[in-house]
Amino acid sequence: MSKVVLDPGHGGYDPGAVGPTGLKEKDVTLAVALKVATYLHSPTFMLVFTRMSDQVPWPADEKRDLAARCSIADACNPDLFVSIHCNSAADRSASGTETFYYPGSAKGKALATAIQAKLVQALGTKDRGVKENAGLAVLRGTKCPAVLAELAFISNPQEEKLLGNRDFQEKAARAIAGGIADYLGVSLPEPKPVPEKLPAVDGRVKVVILGASSILGLDGYIIGDRAYAPVRALAEALGCKVEWDEQERVVRVFK
């Protein structure tokens, strides 16, 4: 199993770059990162996120923010780290896709090359290349091979429109997932089709959560050979918060 850290750039107090019509970088990067996870969802990969919602656990301080992302990555000893961003420039005609890695990192360069190739092919954007960058904290501060992918320029009116498009985000996510798979030398899992209807419920089951000071029981169900429990009740029993994103149809669970 390969451990992959996905880092949606910015978030919470920090919107990142903002496009001409108000599109925020932090919203694009989170949407794409969550979609990457759907393509890598298999026993082949263990996924770790630096954030899974617009709620961030660190204070509104850029230096501590970046340090926290690196700490999250290093704590799980991952095989690779991918930070997802949108580019921005004073010149609104600037366009294209580029991917950065830390100078001298052969594995970082190989990962960046694999992801860049997939992104340019999938998005049809200008290929700005694979580049070294020693100034990016998430590349400098992580121990594993790490890259930072700039999907497109949010400051460019045409590319801002693309970045806000769900199909474009989907293509970017699949490209990043494909680049990761190529780098690791594995096949990208085939997306699982959504069943037209759930199999019949075979019976109820009690889900027992053992806490430090209490034992909680939840009603769950047996469907086929698997046990299921309601997400919100289970998450809240474990001390987590739950958000439902109607637009993306994603349940986000966070501390």
C-alpha positions in Angstrom: 0.0 0.0 0.0 1.3 3.4 -1.0 0.6 6.4 1.4 -0.3 9.6 -0.5 -0.7 13.0 1.1 -3.0 15.4 -0.7 -2.7 19.1 0.2 -5.5 21.4 -1.1 -3.7 24.7 -1.1 -4.9 27.5 1.2 -8.3 27.2 3.1 -10.1 28.7 6.0 -8.8 32.2 6.7 -6.7 32.1 3.5 -8.6 32.3 0.2 -5.5 32.0 -1.9 -5.6 33.9 -5.2 -8.9 35.3 -6.2 -10.0 35.4 -9.9 -11.5 38.4 -11.7 -15.1 37.2 -11.0 -14.3 36.3 -7.4 -13.5 32.6 -7.7 -11.3 31.6 -4.7 -8.3 29.3 -5.2 -9.0 27.5 -1.9 -12.4 26.3 -3.2 -11.0 25.0 -6.5 -8.1 23.2 -4.8 -10.3 21.5 -2.3 -12.8 20.3 -4.9 -10.0 18.9 -7.1 -8.3 17.2 -4.1 -11.5 15.5 -3.0 -12.1 14.3 -6.6 -8.5 12.9 -6.7 -9.4 10.7 -3.8 -12.3 9.1 -5.7 -9.9 8.0 -8.4 -7.3 6.6 -5.9 -9.9 4.9 -3.7 -8.6 1.3 -3.5 -6.6 -1.0 -1.3 -3.5 0.1 -3.3 -3.5 3.6 -1.7 -3.8 5.1 1.8 -4.8 8.7 1.5 -4.1 11.5 4.0 -5.5 15.0 3.6 -4.0 18.2 5.1 -7.6 19.5 5.1 -10.9 18.0 3.9 -13.1 21.1 4.3 -12.8 24.9 4.6 -12.3 24.3 8.3 -8.5 24.4 9.1 -7.1 23.3 12.5 -4.2 25.8 12.5 -4.2 29.5 13.4 -4.5 32.3 10.9 -0.7 32.5 10.4 0.9 31.6 7.1 4.2 30.3 8.6 2.4 28.1 11.1 -0.1 27.1 8.4 2.6 25.8 6.1 4.5 24.1 9.0 1.3 22.3 10.0 0.9 20.9 6.5 4.4 19.6 6.5 3.9 18.1 10.0 0.8 16.2 8.9 2.7 14.8 5.9 5.8 13.7 7.9 3.7 12.2 10.7 2.4 9.4 8.5 5.7 8.7 6.7 4.2 8.9 3.2 5.5 7.8 -0.2 4.7 11.1 -1.7 3.1 14.5 -1.2 1.0 16.5 -3.7 0.0 20.1 -3.1 -2.7 21.4 -5.4 -2.9 25.1 -6.4 -4.1 27.7 -8.9 -1.5 30.1 -10.4 -1.9 33.9 -10.4 0.0 36.8 -12.1 -0.4 40.5 -12.5 -0.4 39.9 -16.2 -3.9 38.5 -16.9 -2.8 37.0 -20.1 -0.5 34.6 -18.3 -1.7 31.1 -18.8 -0.9 27.4 -18.5 0.0 24.6 -16.2 3.3 24.0 -14.3 4.5 21.6 -11.6 7.3 22.3 -9.1 9.6 20.0 -7.2 12.4 20.6 -4.7 15.9 21.2 -6.3 18.0 18.0 -6.4 15.1 15.6 -5.6 15.3 13.0 -8.3 12.1 11.4 -7.1 10.4 14.7 -6.8 11.3 15.5 -10.4 10.0 12.1 -11.5 6.7 12.7 -9.7 6.3 16.2 -11.1 7.1 15.0 -14.6 4.4 12.3 -14.4 1.7 14.6 -13.0 2.6 17.5 -15.4 2.3 15.2 -18.4 -1.1 13.9 -17.4 -2.4 17.4 -16.6 -1.4 19.0 -19.8 -2.8 16.1 -21.8 -6.1 16.1 -20.0 -6.6 19.9 -19.7 -5.3 21.1 -23.0 -3.5 24.0 -21.3 -0.2 25.5 -22.2 2.7 23.4 -21.0 4.8 25.6 -18.7 6.9 22.7 -17.7 8.4 21.0 -14.7 10.5 23.4 -12.6 12.7 23.4 -9.5 11.7 25.7 -6.7 13.5 25.9 -3.3 11.2 28.7 -2.0 8.0 26.7 -1.6 7.7 25.7 2.1 5.7 22.5 1.4 8.4 21.2 -0.8 11.2 22.3 1.4 9.7 21.2 4.6 8.5 17.6 3.7 10.8 14.6 3.9 9.1 12.6 1.2 9.1 13.3 -2.6 6.9 16.3 -2.9 5.4 18.4 -5.8 3.2 21.5 -6.1 0.9 21.5 -9.1 -0.4 24.8 -10.5 -3.4 23.8 -12.5 -4.0 27.0 -14.4 -4.0 30.8 -13.9 -7.0 31.9 -11.8 -6.0 35.5 -12.7 -6.7 34.8 -16.4 -10.4 35.3 -17.1 -10.6 32.4 -19.5 -8.7 30.0 -17.2 -10.7 31.2 -14.2 -13.8 30.1 -16.0 -12.3 26.7 -16.6 -11.1 26.3 -13.0 -14.6 26.9 -11.8 -16.0 24.3 -14.2 -16.8 20.9 -12.6 -15.8 18.9 -15.7 -12.4 20.7 -15.8 -11.9 20.0 -12.1 -12.8 16.3 -12.8 -10.2 16.1 -15.6 -7.6 17.7 -13.4 -8.3 15.3 -10.6 -8.1 12.2 -12.8 -4.9 13.6 -14.3 -3.2 14.0 -10.9 -4.4 10.6 -9.9 -3.0 9.1 -13.1 0.3 10.9 -12.6 0.6 9.5 -9.1 -0.2 6.0 -10.4 2.4 6.3 -13.2 5.0 7.4 -10.7 4.4 4.5 -8.4 4.2 2.0 -11.3 0.7 0.9 -10.6 -2.6 0.9 -12.5 -5.2 3.6 -11.7 -8.2 1.8 -10.2 -11.2 1.6 -12.4 -14.0 3.9 -11.1 -16.7 1.9 -9.5 -20.2 2.5 -11.0 -22.9 3.7 -8.6 -25.5 0.9 -8.3 -29.0 1.7 -9.4 -30.3 0.5 -6.1 -28.8 -0.7 -2.8 -29.1 -4.4 -2.1 -31.8 -5.5 0.4 -31.2 -4.9 4.1 -30.7 -8.3 5.7 -31.0 -7.1 9.3 -30.1 -4.7 12.0 -26.8 -4.6 13.9 -25.6 -2.7 17.0 -22.5 -0.6 16.4 -20.7 -0.2 19.8 -18.2 2.6 20.3 -15.9 2.2 23.2 -15.0 5.6 24.6 -12.7 6.6 27.4 -15.6 7.4 29.8 -18.6 5.8 28.1 -19.9 3.1 25.7 -22.2 4.3 23.0 -24.4 2.1 20.8 -25.8 3.0 17.4 -28.3 1.1 15.2 -26.7 -0.1 12.0 -27.6 -2.5 9.2 -26.3 -5.6 7.6 -26.4 -5.4 3.8 -25.0 -8.4 2.1 -21.8 -9.2 3.9 -21.1 -5.7 5.3 -22.1 -3.7 8.3 -23.3 -0.1 7.8 -23.9 2.8 10.2 -25.2 6.3 9.7 -22.3 8.6 9.0 -23.4 11.6 11.1 -24.3 9.6 14.2 -21.1 7.6 14.0 -18.9 10.6 13.4 -20.4 12.7 16.1 -20.1 9.8 18.5 -16.4 9.8 17.8 -16.2 13.5 18.5 -16.1 14.7 14.9 -18.1 17.3 13.0 -19.9 16.5 9.8 -20.7 18.7 6.8 -22.8 17.9 3.8 -21.9 19.5 0.5 -25.0 19.3 -1.6 -23.3 20.6 -4.8 -20.5 18.1 -4.7 -22.5 15.4 -2.9 -19.7 14.9 -0.5 -19.9 14.1 3.3 -16.9 15.8 5.1 -15.9 14.5 8.5 -13.4 16.5 10.5 -12.2 17.1 14.0 
